[in-house]
C-alpha cells in the first residue's frame, strides 16, 4: 500500500447529503481520488453510501460504507503493486 513521502494521494469527499433519523443517519456523498503521477491526476471518482449511528457518548460512528466507482482513469491508478483500479458496474 502506498503512503507519503513515496506516494501522495487524497480522497476528496464533496456534497454530502445527510439524513438523520433519531440516532441513525444515512449519508450520500461524491468522492474523487487524486494521486500524484508526475502531476495531479484524478484516478477515479464515484459515490459513497454510508450509514452512521450515534453512540451513547454522542459520537457518530460509521456502521456501513458502500462504494460505487463510476469511472477510472485509463492510466495505471494502482496503489498496490500490480493491481490497477477498475470501474465497478453501477
C-alpha positions, 0 to 999 in steps of 0.5 A: 500500500502506498503512503507519503513521502513515496506516494501522495494521494487524497480522497476528496469527499464533496456534497454530502447529503445527510439524513438523520433519523433519531440516532441513525443517519444515512449519508450520500456523498461524491468522492474523487481520488487524486494521486500524484503521477508526475502531476495531479491526476484524478484516478477515479471518482464515484459515490459513497453510501454510508450509514452512521449511528450515534453512540451513547457518548454522542459520537457518530460512528460509521456502521456501513460504507458502500462504494460505487466507482463510476469511472477510472482513469485509463492510466495505471491508478494502482496503489498496490503493486500490480493491481490497477483500479477498475470501474465497478458496474453501477 
